[in-house]
Amino acid sequence: MHSRAQALISESALAGNLTALARRAGARLLLPVKADAYGHGLEIVARIAARHPDVWGLAVAVPREAAALAQLNPGKPILLLTPPMPEEVGPLADLGVRLPVASLAEADALPAHARAHLKVDTGMNRLGARPGEAVEIGLRLAGRGLLEGVYTHFATADEPDLSFAREQLARFRRVLAALPPVLAHAANGGGILSFGVLPGLSLARPGLASYGFAPAHLREAVPLTPVMTLRARVTHVHPVHPGESVSYGGLWRAGRETTVATVGVGYADGYPRNATGKAWVLVRGERRPVLGRICMDQMMVDVTGLDVRVGDWVEVWGRNEVTVTDVAGWADTVEYEVLTGVGPRVERLAEAGDTVSRTPLPSKG
């Protein structure tokens, strides 16, 4: 069966972003691949990361992601970023997944073969132990030989005002000073772009930046390339006469004879419905408007004057004329939400140069 929509994942763009970010951070990377690698496809991204020399390990958000990633055998350490349920600790440790710890109870519950990363809450107030408690927990873990890493998360490192991020960093450094040397990581993408090298921190965790996006005021810090191109097929071409409307609610009405292409992608595939009335796509190299309300499975596009046929590809977003940043702006949201919203009906394909590949992960020998 033909795919109605495909996400083409550029291996060269992702690899280039990782190299540039590692150079900027002066550290190896703990690459977040949560939420299906930010919508890019866990298998494809894990395969690229598996052979990238600047990637130390991969990070996920929930145990199911950790188990799926372990099954792919990336050959890199896997860190779970959020607390597992008590009954999940043993199976995850058996898989070699590094476990987050934020309390003495969690530390004491770890089996002897586990490896832990102590989560320190330096001001995000989401997860982690406060600095005073963190030292006690870290020493308990170190005493059992389980402490591999210590980490925190910046709340405002992607903002122009870095005063709070600096305060968080100072709190984190005080915790590190009271513990034996371990892997330390704090910088997300905003932290890498804002601060560059953070002495004493051995890893960095660039999330969205790895996939090609940065806040406007930080885009000059490191050249990044969007990794995903989303395209969808034309499924129908038809005329719309003056005075006729298109899609639900009749929001758009033709003022002239218009050729309309129906394109097989909609909000069930992750294209935001809130972009209705503002969105554009790329058809045969031309920016063309999306007409009327975006539907669950389809959108309609003005292709008047173009030679467009059923089966042709339309670029929904890419690297140049129409980007994820554009789509997020039209939908009054952020790139994170657009990318992670790309649904399972969209086929993910690795794109290496002009070749589209379904090459599987290499297995361990």
Number of C-alpha atoms within 10 A of each C-alpha: 3 7 12 20 24 21 25 23 25 27 20 16 21 24 22 19 24 26 18 17 27 25 16 18 26 18 24 22 28 26 28 24 27 22 17 22 24 23 24 26 24 19 24 24 24 23 20 18 26 20 14 16 13 21 24 20 21 25 24 22 17 16 22 14 19 25 18 12 22 18 11 18 17 23 18 16 16 25 25 25 22 18 19 18 8 10 8 12 19 15 12 20 18 11 14 18 23 23 29 25 31 23 20 16 10 16 21 14 14 20 14 11 12 21 22 26 26 26 28 30 23 26 22 15 12 10 19 24 22 19 20 12 16 26 20 17 25 30 16 16 22 18 10 13 14 22 27 19 22 25 23 25 26 22 19 18 23 21 16 11 10 16 12 16 24 15 14 22 20 13 19 25 15 13 21 22 10 13 17 11 14 16 16 21 25 23 29 25 23 23 25 28 25 21 16 19 19 19 9 14 21 20 26 28 29 25 22 21 25 29 26 21 22 22 15 8 12 17 14 11 15 17 15 21 20 22 24 28 22 25 24 23 23 25 17 15 18 11 13 18 14 12 11 14 17 18 16 11 9 11 13 17 16 14 12 11 13 18 17 21 26 20 27 24 29 21 19 18 18 21 27 24 18 18 21 18 17 15 25 25 23 20 22 15 10 13 16 17 17 24 25 22 21 23 19 16 15 22 25 24 26 22 23 14 8 11 9 19 13 13 16 15 22 24 24 25 23 20 15 11 14 18 21 24 21 18 24 21 16 19 19 11 15 15 19 16 14 19 23 17 19 25 16 13 14 22 17 25 21 25 21 14 10 7 9 14 14 11 11 11 16 13 10 8 3
